[in-house]
Amino acid sequence: MNPFQKMVALLLSICLAAFGLSAIAAKPGPTKTYSMGVDDSHVTYVTGANNLQVLDVSNGGAPIFVKIKNESPPSDASSNINSFSFTVKGMSITSLDKTACESLGGMCALDTTTNTVTVTNISPPIQAKGIYTVSLKVNSCGDGVWSANVYTGSQLTGQSFGFIKDDTLPSNTETNVSCGDAACNMSFTVPDSLAATNITGLRGLYNKDGSTCSTVDYFATNTIPINKTLHFAWDATSSVDDTSQVGATFRYTVTFPNPGRPQLAWHTDSLGPVFVDAQPCLVTQFDHNLPAPYGTLAQDVNSTKNKISVNVTTPPSISLPFPIIVESERMNVTAIGPSQWTVERHQGGTAPQAHNASPTVFIMSTPRPLLTGPFVQRQLSAGYKVGDQAHGCVASPVVPPTDLSAWDSTTTFDIIDIDDIWSLGR
């Protein structure tokens, strides 16, 4: 081979070597993904007052199992999970079954100040399709939102894994733990193994439109110690007779850490609940100020009439004018007779509609005030409008709508909830 050929061969070998190194460098590594499942199916209930079911937190809390699964394809050690951590929002982790956790080969710890569980030094590591299960207890009921961080290193170090859903795992990253039964005209206490002051309440005897009331599961996500917020909700359908309970009504007592006017929310946006200043409930003549019927509609009424015929069973004893609800329409009563009332339509953001007389079409009281505003742009964008009905209000301490100064020194409020609301303290 002459010198020129030797030089060409050398250059060619260098190029081929560089190309090979480039191809090796460009070859993708193993995909690092994990899934998370949170199993709340092991929570138990006990029979409490009035023979109602209540979440059992007597043994330190409600049991939850958190499962971390390695979803990476089988490859090599660089796709193994060697440590992870997770936390939950909406409830507090009260204890960790450290013995069961460490029986799978890791070092397990719970930090109650940050509500975080860490599992490190996993040996053998979690390989492809392997699952690591952590048994723990949470303090109470409500909505739990779980999140994790997963790593190749043994000390929450190294490369991180991306999350993907796995429908074979229970719940994925959310849990919804019922507090128990909420029965008509019955009181309840929200179970909580940590709370010094429990939230107590009462389910209304009637739904807001007078439709048949039936027992439902209720949920109280109490993060007042963390962010001064409570989210109260209930099942839309009764587990007893499969009837719609969307219009259920509740009154409950909440104690916030600081005095001052609370805020309520029933609209949300991408950032979460959008709060507005709470308003005093309108005072009605019925027990606990919750909706109740004056009677039923005696004759059909179209969408234009300003007089309605009523079969009165409970004569009004409050001053005129006062609001009523007929099915989903709000009206304002301006004059009353034995069997006919004069009303104003177009009230509370509701449109006039025709109503057929029936023993099940009720003339209902309502404590819901009308929104007064003013609202900032975020509140307007979320759906709040001046003149619409509030979905919740403060029933106690009772104050004049024009003078809320008494709330400035108050931390405990009775809230009437007629549409699944959040409460925010000062």
LOSE-917355 format. One record per residue (C-alpha): x, y, z. Coordinates in Angstrom, 2 decimals. Each point is the difference from the previous one (the first is absolute). Example, Ala and Ser with C-alpha at 12.3 -4.5 7.8 and 13.67 -1.06 7.14 Angstrom:
% LOSE-917355
+---------+---------+---------+
:      xx :      yy :      zz :
+---------+---------+---------+
:   12.30 :   -4.50 :    7.80 :
:    1.37 :    3.44 :   -0.66 :
+---------+---------+---------+
This chain:
% LOSE-917355
+---------+---------+---------+
:      xx :      yy :      zz :
+---------+---------+---------+
:    0.00 :    0.00 :    0.00 :
:    1.53 :    3.33 :   -1.02 :
:    0.07 :    3.01 :    2.37 :
:   -3.05 :    1.57 :   -1.66 :
:   -2.06 :   -3.16 :    0.43 :
:    1.11 :   -0.30 :    3.63 :
:   -1.19 :    3.57 :    0.67 :
:   -3.39 :   -0.65 :   -1.61 :
:   -0.41 :   -3.20 :    2.04 :
:    0.91 :    1.85 :    3.20 :
:   -2.49 :    2.79 :   -0.67 :
:   -2.69 :   -2.54 :   -0.85 :
:    0.58 :   -1.92 :    3.24 :
:   -0.18 :    3.24 :    2.02 :
:   -3.30 :    0.95 :   -1.67 :
:   -1.45 :   -3.45 :    0.61 :
:    1.06 :    0.11 :    3.63 :
:   -1.53 :    3.45 :    0.48 :
:   -3.23 :   -1.14 :   -1.66 :
:   -0.14 :   -3.03 :    2.28 :
:    0.52 :    2.07 :    3.13 :
:   -2.67 :    2.43 :   -1.17 :
:   -2.44 :   -2.83 :   -0.63 :
:    0.69 :   -1.44 :    3.43 :
:   -0.47 :    3.42 :    1.63 :
:   -3.25 :    0.54 :   -1.86 :
:   -1.46 :   -3.34 :    0.98 :
:   -2.82 :    0.68 :    2.46 :
:    0.32 :   -1.39 :    3.50 :
:   -2.68 :   -1.96 :    1.80 :
:   -3.32 :    1.79 :    0.52 :
:   -0.39 :    0.88 :    3.68 :
:   -3.69 :    0.14 :    0.99 :
:   -2.02 :   -0.95 :    3.06 :
:   -3.64 :   -0.20 :    0.97 :
:   -1.62 :    0.60 :    3.37 :
:   -3.08 :   -1.64 :    1.49 :
:   -1.67 :    0.96 :    3.26 :
:   -2.29 :   -2.64 :    1.46 :
:   -2.65 :    1.27 :    2.43 :
:   -2.17 :   -3.13 :   -0.16 :
:    1.12 :   -1.18 :    3.45 :
:   -1.56 :    2.84 :    2.00 :
:   -2.67 :   -1.18 :    2.42 :
:   -3.13 :    1.54 :    1.48 :
:   -1.66 :   -0.28 :    3.39 :
:   -3.59 :    0.57 :    1.04 :
:   -0.31 :    3.35 :    1.72 :
:   -2.84 :    2.16 :    1.29 :
:   -3.43 :   -0.50 :   -1.56 :
:    1.25 :   -3.32 :   -1.43 :
:    2.02 :    1.83 :   -2.67 :
:    3.28 :   -1.25 :   -1.47 :
:    3.09 :    2.04 :    0.92 :
:    3.58 :   -0.39 :   -1.25 :
:    2.03 :   -1.87 :    2.62 :
:    3.07 :    2.02 :    1.01 :
:    0.14 :   -1.38 :    3.54 :
:    3.23 :   -1.93 :   -0.60 :
:    2.08 :    2.98 :   -1.05 :
:   -1.69 :    0.69 :   -3.33 :
:   -1.30 :   -1.61 :   -3.18 :
:    2.24 :   -2.55 :   -1.78 :
:    1.37 :    0.83 :   -3.46 :
:    2.36 :   -2.00 :   -2.22 :
:    2.26 :    1.92 :   -2.39 :
:    1.48 :   -1.99 :   -2.90 :
:    2.96 :    1.15 :   -2.11 :
:    0.44 :   -2.05 :   -3.20 :
:    2.97 :    0.06 :   -2.35 :
:   -1.51 :    0.35 :   -3.49 :
:    3.37 :   -0.02 :   -1.78 :
:    0.56 :   -2.72 :   -2.60 :
:    2.40 :   -2.78 :    0.98 :
:    3.51 :    1.16 :   -0.84 :
:    2.78 :    0.44 :    2.51 :
:    0.75 :    1.35 :    3.45 :
:   -0.17 :    3.60 :   -1.17 :
:   -3.82 :   -0.23 :   -0.12 :
:   -0.41 :   -1.39 :    3.53 :
:   -1.64 :    2.01 :    2.79 :
:    2.25 :    0.35 :    3.05 :
:   -1.86 :    2.68 :    1.99 :
:   -3.19 :    2.06 :   -0.01 :
:   -2.09 :    2.38 :    2.09 :
:   -3.67 :    0.98 :    0.02 :
:   -2.40 :    2.36 :    1.72 :
:   -3.73 :    0.71 :    0.10 :
:   -2.08 :    3.17 :    0.03 :
:   -3.45 :    0.05 :    1.58 :
:    0.76 :   -2.23 :    2.99 :
:    2.90 :   -0.71 :    2.35 :
:    2.05 :   -3.18 :    0.25 :
:   -0.13 :   -0.98 :    3.67 :
:    2.11 :   -3.17 :   -0.01 :
:    2.10 :   -2.28 :   -2.18 :
:    0.25 :   -3.78 :    0.31 :
:    3.78 :    0.10 :   -0.02 :
:    0.46 :   -3.73 :    0.53 :
:   -2.15 :   -0.95 :   -3.00 :
:    1.61 :    2.70 :   -2.10 :
:    3.55 :   -1.07 :    0.77 :
:   -0.81 :   -3.68 :   -0.53 :
:    0.18 :    0.81 :   -3.73 :
:    3.62 :    1.05 :    0.32 :
:    0.02 :    3.76 :    0.53 :
:    0.55 :    2.53 :    2.78 :
:   -3.37 :    1.65 :    0.75 :
:   -0.73 :    3.24 :    1.86 :
:   -2.93 :    2.36 :    0.61 :
:    0.40 :    3.74 :    0.49 :
:   -3.28 :    1.20 :    1.51 :
:    1.02 :    3.66 :   -0.26 :
:    0.13 :   -0.22 :   -3.80 :
:   -2.44 :   -2.92 :   -0.33 :
:    2.63 :   -1.92 :   -2.00 :
:    0.99 :   -3.66 :   -0.12 :
:    3.48 :   -0.88 :   -1.30 :
:    1.25 :   -3.42 :   -1.02 :
:    3.76 :   -0.20 :   -0.66 :
:    2.71 :   -2.63 :   -0.49 :
:   -2.42 :   -2.42 :   -1.65 :
:    1.74 :   -3.37 :   -0.33 :
:   -0.72 :   -1.80 :   -2.16 :
:   -1.14 :    3.01 :   -2.06 :
:   -3.42 :    0.17 :   -1.62 :
:    0.59 :   -1.49 :   -3.42 :
:   -2.22 :    0.18 :   -3.08 :
:   -3.70 :   -0.59 :    0.88 :
:    0.90 :   -0.41 :    3.67 :
:   -2.18 :    1.58 :    2.72 :
:    0.92 :    1.38 :    3.41 :
:   -2.92 :    0.35 :    2.46 :
:   -0.03 :    2.39 :    2.97 :
:   -2.63 :   -0.42 :    2.73 :
:   -1.00 :    3.09 :    1.97 :
:   -2.90 :    1.76 :    1.71 :
:   -1.61 :    3.39 :   -0.65 :
:   -1.80 :    2.12 :    2.53 :
:   -3.36 :    0.50 :   -1.63 :
:   -2.32 :   -0.09 :   -2.98 :
:   -0.35 :    2.09 :   -3.15 :
:    1.98 :    0.47 :   -3.18 :
:    3.65 :   -1.01 :   -0.04 :
:    2.32 :    1.01 :   -2.84 :
:    3.22 :   -2.02 :   -0.02 :
:    3.30 :    0.73 :   -1.75 :
:    3.38 :   -1.73 :   -0.10 :
:    3.62 :    0.47 :   -1.04 :
:    1.86 :   -3.10 :   -1.19 :
:    3.76 :   -0.42 :   -0.60 :
:    2.69 :   -2.37 :   -1.22 :
:    2.29 :    0.99 :    2.89 :
:   -0.37 :   -1.49 :    3.48 :
:   -0.27 :    3.37 :    1.81 :
:   -2.63 :    1.84 :   -2.07 :
:    2.80 :    0.70 :   -2.45 :
:    0.94 :   -0.95 :   -3.52 :
:   -2.38 :    0.13 :   -2.92 :
:   -3.70 :    0.55 :    0.59 :
:   -2.90 :   -2.01 :   -1.41 :
:   -2.99 :    1.42 :   -1.83 :
:   -3.54 :   -0.80 :    1.13 :
:   -2.47 :   -1.94 :   -2.17 :
:   -3.44 :   -1.35 :    0.88 :
:   -0.56 :   -3.71 :    0.46 :
:   -3.67 :   -0.96 :    0.13 :
:    0.87 :   -3.32 :    1.62 :
:    0.86 :    1.90 :    3.18 :
:   -2.75 :    1.33 :    2.31 :
:   -0.79 :    3.72 :    0.12 :
:    3.23 :    1.12 :   -1.67 :
:    0.82 :    3.33 :    1.71 :
:   -3.33 :    0.94 :    1.60 :
:   -2.07 :   -1.42 :    2.82 :
:   -3.50 :    0.86 :    1.10 :
:   -0.68 :   -1.30 :    3.50 :
:   -3.57 :    0.33 :    1.26 :
:   -0.45 :    1.42 :    3.51 :
:   -3.12 :   -2.12 :    0.41 :
:   -3.76 :    0.39 :   -0.33 :
:   -1.83 :    3.31 :   -0.02 :
:   -3.65 :   -0.73 :    0.74 :
:   -2.93 :    2.38 :   -0.27 :
:   -0.46 :    2.27 :    3.03 :
:    2.86 :   -1.75 :    1.81 :
:    3.14 :    1.48 :    1.51 :
:    3.53 :   -1.25 :   -0.73 :
:    3.57 :    0.44 :    1.19 :
:    2.77 :   -0.17 :   -2.59 :
:    2.40 :   -2.80 :    1.08 :
:    3.57 :    1.18 :    0.47 :
:    2.70 :   -1.65 :    2.09 :
:    2.04 :    3.22 :    0.25 :
:   -2.51 :    2.84 :    0.32 :
:   -0.24 :    1.68 :    3.40 :
:   -3.32 :    1.55 :   -1.08 :
:   -2.10 :   -2.19 :   -2.24 :
:   -2.29 :    1.37 :   -2.66 :
:   -3.62 :   -0.70 :    0.87 :
:   -3.10 :    0.49 :   -2.08 :
:   -3.57 :   -0.83 :   -0.95 :
:   -1.56 :   -1.36 :   -3.16 :
:   -3.20 :    1.85 :   -0.93 :
:   -3.36 :   -1.74 :    0.20 :
:   -0.76 :    1.16 :   -3.57 :
:    1.94 :    0.39 :   -3.21 :
:    0.08 :    3.58 :   -1.26 :
:   -2.89 :   -0.57 :   -2.44 :
:   -1.98 :   -2.20 :    2.37 :
:    0.83 :   -3.23 :   -1.84 :
:    0.23 :   -3.19 :    2.03 :
:    2.89 :    0.03 :    2.45 :
:    2.01 :   -3.20 :    0.41 :
:    3.23 :   -1.03 :    1.71 :
:    3.24 :    0.77 :   -1.89 :
:    3.73 :   -0.43 :    0.51 :
:    1.70 :    3.30 :    0.84 :
:    3.60 :    1.20 :   -0.30 :
:    1.78 :    2.68 :    2.02 :
:    3.52 :    0.87 :   -1.15 :
:    1.29 :    1.88 :    3.02 :
:    3.28 :    1.80 :   -0.65 :
:   -0.78 :    2.89 :    2.37 :
:    3.20 :   -0.62 :    2.05 :
:    2.05 :    0.20 :   -3.21 :
:   -1.65 :    2.59 :   -2.24 :
:   -3.17 :    1.06 :    1.90 :
:   -2.21 :   -1.81 :   -2.54 :
:   -2.87 :   -2.48 :    0.26 :
:   -1.66 :   -1.69 :   -2.98 :
:   -3.37 :   -1.58 :    0.77 :
:   -1.73 :   -2.26 :   -2.54 :
:   -2.41 :   -2.94 :   -0.26 :
:   -1.06 :   -2.70 :   -2.42 :
:   -2.42 :    1.23 :   -2.63 :
:   -1.94 :   -3.27 :    0.20 :
:   -1.30 :   -1.71 :    3.12 :
:    1.51 :   -3.39 :    0.74 :
:   -3.27 :   -0.96 :    1.70 :
:   -2.64 :    0.51 :   -2.68 :
:    1.99 :    1.24 :   -3.04 :
:   -1.79 :    3.39 :   -0.02 :
:    1.71 :    3.24 :   -1.01 :
:    1.32 :    1.92 :    2.99 :
:    1.71 :    2.82 :   -1.87 :
:   -2.16 :    2.50 :    1.90 :
:    0.87 :   -1.23 :    3.49 :
:    0.40 :    2.70 :    2.65 :
:    2.45 :    0.14 :    2.91 :
:    0.89 :    2.23 :    2.92 :
:    3.36 :   -0.49 :    1.70 :
:    2.23 :    1.77 :    2.50 :
:    3.55 :    0.94 :   -0.96 :
:    2.69 :    1.56 :    2.19 :
:    2.76 :    1.85 :   -1.82 :
:    3.40 :    0.91 :    1.53 :
:   -0.50 :    3.76 :   -0.28 :
:   -3.02 :    2.29 :    0.42 :
:   -1.51 :    1.81 :   -2.96 :
:   -2.49 :   -0.32 :   -2.82 :
:    0.37 :   -3.38 :   -1.73 :
:   -0.16 :   -0.58 :   -3.73 :
:   -1.96 :   -2.62 :   -1.91 :
:    0.43 :   -1.54 :   -3.46 :
:   -2.20 :   -2.05 :   -2.31 :
:    1.68 :    0.89 :   -3.29 :
:    3.51 :   -1.11 :   -0.98 :
:    2.58 :    0.74 :   -2.67 :
:    3.32 :   -1.54 :   -0.99 :
:    1.54 :    1.22 :    3.28 :
:   -2.67 :   -1.57 :    2.20 :
:   -2.95 :    1.42 :    1.98 :
:   -0.79 :    3.67 :   -0.65 :
:   -1.11 :    1.59 :    3.27 :
:   -2.38 :    2.90 :    0.67 :
:   -0.81 :    1.70 :    3.29 :
:   -2.61 :   -1.91 :    1.98 :
:   -3.37 :    1.68 :    0.52 :
:   -2.50 :   -0.44 :    2.85 :
:   -2.80 :   -2.47 :   -0.64 :
:   -3.49 :    1.36 :   -0.39 :
:   -2.03 :   -0.73 :    3.12 :
:   -2.89 :   -2.42 :   -0.50 :
:   -2.63 :   -1.22 :    2.47 :
:    1.12 :   -3.63 :   -0.08 :
:    2.22 :   -2.05 :    2.29 :
:    3.73 :    0.50 :   -0.52 :
:   -0.84 :    2.46 :   -2.82 :
:    0.15 :   -2.87 :   -2.54 :
:   -2.44 :   -0.20 :   -2.95 :
:   -3.50 :   -1.28 :    0.85 :
:   -3.39 :    0.09 :   -1.77 :
:   -2.77 :    2.53 :    0.54 :
:   -2.25 :   -2.27 :   -2.05 :
:   -0.47 :   -1.18 :   -3.59 :
:   -1.02 :    1.51 :   -3.32 :
:   -3.79 :   -0.22 :   -0.33 :
:   -0.43 :    1.01 :   -3.66 :
:    2.16 :   -0.03 :   -3.10 :
:    1.87 :    3.24 :   -0.62 :
:    1.64 :    1.17 :   -3.22 :
:    3.21 :    2.00 :   -0.32 :
:   -1.70 :    3.42 :   -0.07 :
:   -2.51 :   -0.01 :    2.88 :
:    0.79 :    1.97 :    3.13 :
:   -2.54 :   -1.81 :    2.18 :
:    0.25 :   -3.63 :    1.15 :
:   -2.62 :   -2.17 :    1.68 :
:    1.29 :   -1.90 :    3.02 :
:   -1.11 :   -2.68 :    2.41 :
:    1.46 :    1.44 :    3.20 :
:    0.98 :   -2.37 :    2.80 :
:    2.32 :    2.41 :    1.88 :
:   -1.22 :    3.63 :   -0.21 :
:    2.85 :    2.50 :   -0.43 :
:    0.86 :    1.87 :    3.17 :
:    2.79 :    2.20 :   -1.35 :
:   -0.13 :    3.49 :   -1.43 :
:   -0.70 :    0.71 :   -3.64 :
:    1.65 :   -0.23 :   -2.44 :
:    1.65 :   -3.42 :    0.35 :
:    1.46 :   -2.47 :   -2.54 :
:   -1.35 :   -3.43 :   -0.90 :
:    1.18 :   -2.83 :   -2.24 :
:   -2.38 :   -1.82 :   -2.33 :
:    1.87 :   -2.92 :   -1.55 :
:    3.15 :    1.82 :   -1.22 :
:   -1.53 :    3.48 :   -0.37 :
:    0.41 :    2.70 :    2.62 :
:   -2.85 :    2.46 :    0.55 :
:   -0.51 :    2.93 :    2.36 :
:   -3.31 :    0.04 :    1.90 :
:   -1.41 :    3.52 :    0.34 :
:   -3.55 :   -0.75 :    1.22 :
:   -1.68 :   -3.05 :    1.53 :
:   -3.59 :   -1.20 :    0.16 :
:   -1.54 :   -3.19 :    1.35 :
:    0.47 :   -1.83 :   -3.29 :
:    1.69 :    2.41 :   -2.41 :
:    3.32 :    1.83 :    0.22 :
:    1.30 :    2.89 :   -2.10 :
:    3.54 :   -0.56 :   -1.19 :
:    2.81 :    1.63 :   -1.95 :
:    1.72 :   -2.20 :   -2.59 :
:    3.55 :    0.23 :   -1.47 :
:    1.55 :   -0.34 :    3.46 :
:    3.48 :   -1.16 :    1.00 :
:    1.19 :   -0.58 :   -3.55 :
:   -2.76 :   -2.57 :   -0.65 :
:   -2.26 :    0.18 :   -3.04 :
:   -3.82 :   -0.18 :    0.31 :
:   -1.37 :   -3.37 :   -1.03 :
:   -3.30 :   -1.83 :   -0.06 :
:   -0.84 :   -2.16 :    3.03 :
:   -2.66 :   -2.71 :    0.17 :
:   -2.05 :   -0.27 :    3.16 :
:    0.86 :   -3.13 :    1.96 :
:    0.23 :   -1.26 :    3.58 :
:    3.75 :   -0.31 :   -0.64 :
:    0.55 :    3.54 :   -1.35 :
:    0.84 :    1.86 :    3.18 :
:    0.07 :    3.68 :    0.95 :
:    3.33 :   -0.01 :    1.82 :
:    1.65 :    2.53 :    2.28 :
:    3.64 :    0.88 :   -0.68 :
:    2.75 :    1.61 :    2.10 :
:    2.14 :    0.71 :   -3.05 :
:    0.88 :    3.70 :   -0.37 :
:    0.60 :    1.68 :   -3.35 :
:    3.59 :    0.83 :   -0.88 :
:    0.89 :    3.67 :    0.37 :
:    3.60 :    0.14 :   -1.23 :
:    1.94 :    1.89 :   -1.17 :
:    2.08 :   -2.72 :   -1.66 :
:    3.50 :    0.04 :   -1.44 :
:    0.69 :   -1.44 :   -3.45 :
:    0.94 :   -3.48 :    1.22 :
:   -3.30 :   -0.27 :    1.90 :
:   -1.96 :    1.22 :   -3.01 :
:    1.80 :   -2.41 :   -2.32 :
:   -0.79 :   -2.88 :    2.36 :
:   -3.72 :    0.73 :   -0.26 :
:   -0.99 :    2.25 :    2.91 :
:   -2.62 :    2.63 :   -0.84 :
:   -1.58 :    2.73 :    2.11 :
:   -3.60 :   -0.99 :    0.69 :
:    0.52 :   -3.76 :   -0.30 :
:   -0.79 :   -2.25 :    2.95 :
:    2.83 :   -0.86 :    2.37 :
:    0.51 :   -3.75 :    0.31 :
:    1.03 :    0.36 :    3.63 :
:   -0.24 :    2.59 :    2.78 :
:    0.74 :    0.63 :    3.67 :
:   -2.96 :   -0.78 :    2.26 :
:    1.69 :    0.80 :    3.30 :
:    1.10 :    2.33 :    1.49 :
:   -3.11 :    1.80 :   -1.29 :
:    0.88 :    3.53 :   -1.13 :
:   -1.73 :    2.69 :   -2.04 :
:    1.04 :   -0.20 :   -3.66 :
:    1.22 :    3.60 :    0.19 :
:    2.12 :   -0.45 :    3.13 :
:    2.38 :   -2.94 :    0.13 :
:    2.26 :    1.51 :    2.67 :
:   -0.96 :   -2.75 :    2.48 :
:    1.76 :   -2.51 :   -2.24 :
:    3.31 :    1.83 :    0.45 :
:    0.43 :   -1.59 :    3.43 :
:   -1.56 :   -3.38 :   -0.81 :
:    1.77 :   -3.24 :   -0.90 :
:   -2.95 :   -2.44 :    0.13 :
:   -2.72 :    0.15 :   -2.65 :
:   -3.06 :   -2.06 :   -0.89 :
:   -0.07 :   -0.43 :   -3.77 :
:   -3.01 :   -1.01 :   -2.07 :
:    1.10 :   -1.99 :   -3.05 :
:   -2.46 :   -0.58 :   -2.84 :
:    2.32 :   -0.81 :   -2.88 :
:    3.36 :   -1.60 :    0.89 :
:    2.17 :    2.90 :    1.16 :
:    3.47 :    0.82 :    1.30 :
:    0.44 :    2.14 :    3.12 :
:    3.10 :    2.11 :    0.62 :
:    0.86 :    1.64 :    3.31 :
:    2.16 :    3.00 :    0.76 :
+---------+---------+---------+
